Amino acid sequence: MKKVLIPTDFSDNAWDALTYAIRLYDDIPCSFYILNTYEVVATGATATLHTSASKKIYKVLKEDSEKGLEKIEAYLNEYLLNDKHEYEIFSKYGSLNLVVQELIDKHNIDLVVMGTTGASGMKEAFIGSNTMKLIKNITECPIIAVPKDYEYREPELISFATDLKKPFTTQELNPLIELLLIHDLDLELLHVKKEKELSDTQKQNIDLVKKLLKNGDVSYKELDFEKSVSKTINNYTQSNKVDIICLAKYEHTFLERLTREKVIKKVGFHSAVPLLTIPV
């Protein structure tokens, strides 16, 4: 049974992510772990009077968390009941990153799905920061970030953006292989071209990915570089019928450069389709 962790802050975007995950794996036996975390933020008042003020704040946060999760669970069991699905709620005190890592380790979570919010300007520094922190810090679990107001549609095409400099293994690409099998969709390799021509290694890695993803229709597409990798990817996904954009997370190569260029953040904030990051 597939195990999917869905953090929620009870926002509309978090609900978008929850319903997206349920529909994406509609025909697959799944356990959905729905998580809300809360913390008492240390301020001058709570630091000084923490025996009284902090306890009151903690109690309110705990009650709100438990009530919010109970409402979600009741709705799911009444309106989204599926014989192949089961739901479990978790109200946990602590930072989201630490609690998510704890649940991944304890329950052998296969996938994290959560929302991110479209924003512009200074709001980017605040909105969706939890999602970006998880993508950066969770090293062994794939994450899908679902944009605000995204309406689920049966996926037909995944675009996997890569520099083609690293050979992948079947285990690393398993999140993609699984989606290809479940939805009978197509996959295209996207390469933002900066070099004049591909190296022999890059050509070999195109063939390798096609071989590993033999159950799907895999095509290859080169994109002309447009000022930045992020702009190139965003422009392509916005003007083509892409249902999921995928990026591989590994150090010192494509994704690390993306992070320095803030591509993941910009794709997460501005993409009209879900973003899947896979650790490799």
Rosetta blueprint (number, residue, H / E / L):
1 M L
2 K E
3 K E
4 V E
5 L E
6 I E
7 P E
8 T L
9 D L
10 F L
11 S L
12 D H
13 N H
14 A H
15 W H
16 D H
17 A H
18 L H
19 T H
20 Y H
21 A H
22 I H
23 R H
24 L H
25 Y L
26 D L
27 D L
28 I L
29 P L
30 C E
31 S E
32 F E
33 Y E
34 I E
35 L E
36 N E
37 T E
38 Y E
39 E L
40 V L
41 V L
42 A L
43 T L
44 G H
45 A H
46 T H
47 A H
48 T H
49 L L
50 H H
51 T H
52 S H
53 A H
54 S H
55 K H
56 K H
57 I H
58 Y H
59 K H
60 V H
61 L H
62 K H
63 E H
64 D H
65 S H
66 E H
67 K H
68 G H
69 L H
70 E H
71 K H
72 I H
73 E H
74 A H
75 Y H
76 L H
77 N H
78 E H
79 Y H
80 L L
81 L L
82 N L
83 D L
84 K L
85 H E
86 E E
87 Y E
88 E E
89 I E
90 F E
91 S E
92 K E
93 Y E
94 G L
95 S L
96 L H
97 N H
98 L H
99 V H
100 V H
101 Q H
102 E H
103 L H
104 I H
105 D H
106 K H
107 H H
108 N L
109 I L
110 D L
111 L E
112 V E
113 V E
114 M E
115 G E
116 T E
117 T L
118 G L
119 A L
120 S L
121 G H
122 M H
123 K H
124 E H
125 A H
126 F L
127 I L
128 G L
129 S H
130 N H
131 T H
132 M H
133 K H
134 L H
135 I H
136 K H
137 N H
138 I L
139 T L
140 E L
141 C L
142 P L
143 I E
144 I E
145 A E
146 V E
147 P E
148 K L
149 D L
150 Y L
151 E L
152 Y L
153 R L
154 E L
155 P L
156 E L
157 L E
158 I E
159 S E
160 F E
161 A E
162 T L
163 D L
164 L L
165 K L
166 K L
167 P L
168 F L
169 T L
170 T L
171 Q L
172 E L
173 L L
174 N H
175 P H
176 L H
177 I H
178 E H
179 L H
180 L H
181 L H
182 I H
183 H H
184 D L
185 L L
186 D E
187 L E
188 E E
189 L E
190 L E
191 H E
192 V E
193 K E
194 K L
195 E L
196 K L
197 E L
198 L L
199 S L
200 D H
201 T H
202 Q H
203 K H
204 Q H
205 N H
206 I H
207 D H
208 L H
209 V H
210 K H
211 K H
212 L H
213 L L
214 K L
215 N L
216 G L
217 D E
218 V E
219 S E
220 Y E
221 K E
222 E E
223 L E
224 D E
225 F L
226 E L
227 K L
228 S L
229 V H
230 S H
231 K H
232 T H
233 I H
234 N H
235 N H
236 Y H
237 T H
238 Q H
239 S H
240 N L
241 K L
242 V L
243 D L
244 I E
245 I E
246 C E
247 L E
248 A E
249 K E
250 Y L
251 E L
252 H L
253 T L
254 F H
255 L H
256 E H
257 R H
258 L H
259 T H
260 R H
261 E L
262 K L
263 V H
264 I H
265 K H
266 K H
267 V H
268 G H
269 F H
270 H H
271 S L
272 A L
273 V L
274 P L
275 L E
276 L E
277 T E
278 I E
279 P E
280 V L
